Amino acid sequence: NVRLFIELLEKMMNRADHQDGLGVFCGPSGYGKSKSAVHGAILYNCVHIECGQSWNETSLTTKILFELTGEKIKGTISDKTDMIIEALAADMRPLIIDEADFIVKRAMVDLVREMSDKSRAPIILIGEEFLPKKLRPFDRAYGRVLEWTFAEPCNIEGAVTLAKFYAPELKIEEPLLAHLVQSTKGVTRLICNNIDKIQKHAMLHSISTVGIRDWTPSEVDLGEVPVRPRAHGRAA
């Protein structure tokens, strides 16, 4: 998904002058979308914000301006929008808006569309798998999305890479990693959580290699709430 996001970012940055500048990166929770965005933002010096549930137009414009200028600028929403457009147009830095579902919820989609239209800078919205459906009622914005990219579940190659990154001194055998991928349905966050637990297990038992024989299916963290065994008899 890091690769997919970088490809999306590069397509948006290298699009033709007459093409619209909105892109969408979406997928289920836990697929690593936000980490992919952070990596892309660092690599290409993007403006990167993460929306909050309580945000309104004032919150959105203030945060974008702060990331652009490093200053908390006061003013009307219209004034700040104009300043954002001017700043984005000046250097064409891509703007990445994570948790964009909250923008849809607060009906701020057309405000972002205006920033895209007038600045011509690439703007990428990141959200959950139903973000395209949520954007559909906003016809003017929906029609300006140039690229739709869907995050994919982690595969065995991805799990091997994650294991090398998060547990470089530990050898986690490939059958165990394949079991993690299958059990978690490729949810990157859960795979990383399990790699961390496996690493702690290895440290506790002073072992340098962990295979499927060392990690039973019941030990795989699936992100579920543990079920407490029922106590026999009535409480006093």
RORODREN-383882 format. One record per residue (C-alpha): residue number from 1; y, x, z; residue in one letter. Coordinates in pm, whole numbers, plus 50000, padded with zeros to 5 digits. Each point is the difference from the previous one (the first is absolute). Layout:
<nodes>
NUM,Y,X,Z,A
...
</nodes>
This chain:
<nodes>
1,50000,50000,50000,N
2,50231,50297,50044,V
3,49928,50085,49637,R
4,50052,49639,49889,L
5,50334,49980,50177,F
6,50119,50331,49855,I
7,49904,49878,49653,E
8,50195,49678,50059,L
9,50301,50193,50126,L
10,49998,50233,49700,E
11,49968,49710,49757,K
12,50301,49831,50156,M
13,50205,50319,50000,M
14,49915,50079,49637,N
15,50032,49649,49856,R
16,50219,49933,49696,A
17,50367,49921,50060,D
18,49962,49639,49886,H
19,49707,49926,50232,Q
20,50040,49825,50335,D
21,49968,50204,50316,G
22,49785,49803,50243,L
23,49648,50115,50088,G
24,49744,49855,50243,V
25,49729,50178,50198,F
26,49780,49759,50192,C
27,49664,49964,50168,G
28,49820,49905,50320,P
29,50105,50136,50336,S
30,49845,50334,50086,G
31,49978,50135,49645,Y
32,50252,50278,50066,G
33,50294,49854,49806,K
34,50264,50113,50247,S
35,49864,50354,50028,K
36,49993,50017,49621,S
37,50364,49892,49993,A
38,50101,50262,50255,V
39,49829,50269,49794,H
40,50175,49881,49684,G
41,50337,49977,50174,A
42,49975,50360,50121,I
43,49878,50127,49663,L
44,50279,49836,49799,Y
45,50278,49978,50261,N
46,49998,49620,49996,C
47,50193,49762,50222,V
48,49728,49844,50216,H
49,50036,49707,50241,I
50,49751,49784,50187,E
51,50113,49641,50050,C
52,49969,49817,50329,G
53,49899,49642,50060,Q
54,50338,49908,50149,S
55,50209,50157,49725,W
56,50271,49812,49813,N
57,50233,50105,49718,E
58,50220,50190,50245,T
59,49702,50194,50137,S
60,49873,50082,49651,L
61,50328,50123,49854,T
62,50092,50193,50315,T
63,49666,50182,50007,K
64,50005,50089,49630,I
65,50356,50132,50029,L
66,49906,50206,50303,F
67,49710,50160,49813,E
68,50230,50068,49705,L
69,50296,50140,50193,T
70,49882,50083,50352,G
71,50276,49777,50138,E
72,50004,49654,50157,K
73,50254,49831,49775,I
74,50158,49669,50096,K
75,50120,49735,49759,G
76,49899,49679,49831,T
77,49663,49962,49832,I
78,50180,49994,49665,S
79,50187,50322,50076,D
80,49687,50180,50116,K
81,49802,49878,49700,T
82,50266,50142,49769,D
83,49987,50332,50184,M
84,49621,50010,49971,I
85,50016,49930,49628,I
86,50264,50270,49951,E
87,49799,50257,50200,A
88,49671,49924,49824,L
89,50166,50011,49658,A
90,50161,50335,50079,A
91,49674,50196,50034,D
92,49730,49747,49899,M
93,49792,50072,50310,R
94,49707,49758,50021,P
95,50019,49745,50280,L
96,49670,49917,50172,I
97,49995,49681,50208,I
98,49690,49974,50219,D
99,49888,49678,50173,E
100,50171,49812,49716,A
101,49822,49678,50103,D
102,50279,49959,50255,F
103,50259,50012,49720,I
104,49823,49711,49832,V
105,49972,49810,50326,K
106,50374,50034,50058,R
107,50083,49921,49635,A
108,50166,50335,49939,M
109,49816,50068,49675,V
110,50299,49928,49777,D
111,50218,50234,50205,L
112,49756,50281,49922,V
113,49986,49889,49637,R
114,50378,50030,49981,E
115,49982,50356,50132,M
116,49742,50081,49733,S
117,50185,49830,49714,D
118,50340,50155,50071,K
119,49894,50350,50105,S
120,49713,50041,49750,R
121,49827,50211,50266,A
122,49626,49941,50048,P
123,49914,49779,50297,I
124,49642,49964,50122,I
125,49890,49717,50227,L
126,49694,50060,50218,I
127,49811,49714,50159,G
128,49675,49822,50069,E
129,49760,49880,49731,E
130,50172,49661,49967,F
131,50345,50148,49932,L
132,49984,49923,49624,P
133,49928,49634,50077,K
134,50284,49992,50253,K
135,50239,50146,49744,L
136,49909,49746,49733,R
137,50255,49732,50104,P
138,50282,50254,49958,F
139,49998,49985,49621,D
140,50284,50243,49933,R
141,49844,50269,50218,A
142,49639,49930,49902,Y
143,50083,50036,49633,G
144,50162,50337,50061,R
145,49691,50164,50152,V
146,49907,50269,49750,L
147,49690,50136,50174,E
148,49748,49832,50229,W
149,49772,50247,50179,T
150,49722,49886,50231,F
151,49872,50226,50278,A
152,49627,50061,49989,E
153,49737,50029,50276,P
154,49902,50351,50101,C
155,49689,50138,49829,N
156,49767,50281,50100,I
157,50215,50264,49830,E
158,50299,49877,50196,G
159,49803,50003,50325,A
160,49895,50360,49939,V
161,50365,50095,49946,T
162,50108,49816,50315,L
163,49729,50171,50205,A
164,50113,50343,49879,K
165,50361,49915,50081,F
166,49957,49839,50343,Y
167,49698,50198,50122,A
168,50019,50333,49813,P
169,49780,50192,50245,E
170,49724,49740,50006,L
171,49737,49932,49734,K
172,49938,49628,49966,I
173,49702,49956,49772,E
174,50050,49792,49688,E
175,49739,49730,50083,P
176,50192,49925,50319,L
177,50329,49982,49811,L
178,49837,49771,49744,A
179,49881,49779,50287,H
180,50357,49986,50137,L
181,50138,49900,49660,V
182,49742,49725,49962,Q
183,50031,49870,50358,S
184,50382,49990,49998,T
185,50017,49863,49643,K
186,50215,50295,49905,G
187,50285,49931,50243,V
188,50165,50339,50030,T
189,50142,49941,50348,R
190,49656,49918,50141,L
191,49841,50300,49829,I
192,50264,50228,50155,C
193,49945,49841,50343,N
194,49626,50066,49971,N
195,50054,50359,49888,I
196,50211,50054,50311,D
197,49729,49852,50225,K
198,49732,50210,49831,I
199,50210,50310,50053,Q
200,50039,49924,50371,K
201,49625,49940,50024,H
202,49935,50339,49838,A
203,50240,50175,50238,M
204,49840,49830,50301,L
205,49652,50109,49896,H
206,50105,50340,49860,S
207,49858,49940,49654,I
208,50148,50108,49667,S
209,49812,49759,49773,T
210,49963,49624,50036,V
211,49764,49795,49786,G
212,49891,49641,49984,I
213,49729,50075,50258,R
214,50276,50076,50251,D
215,50207,49689,49939,W
216,49821,49666,50016,T
217,50127,49689,49819,P
218,50098,49846,50333,S
219,50240,50289,50059,E
220,50202,49937,49684,V
221,50345,49864,50086,D
222,50064,49693,49782,L
223,50327,49910,50166,G
224,49845,49707,50184,E
225,50065,49906,50361,V
226,49701,50113,50210,P
227,49791,49713,50132,V
228,49956,50015,50375,R
229,49653,49906,50123,P
230,49995,49673,50191,R
231,49955,50035,50372,A
232,49695,49826,50142,H
233,50066,49735,50258,G
234,50331,49854,50109,R
235,50292,50197,50127,A
236,50056,49978,50372,A
</nodes>
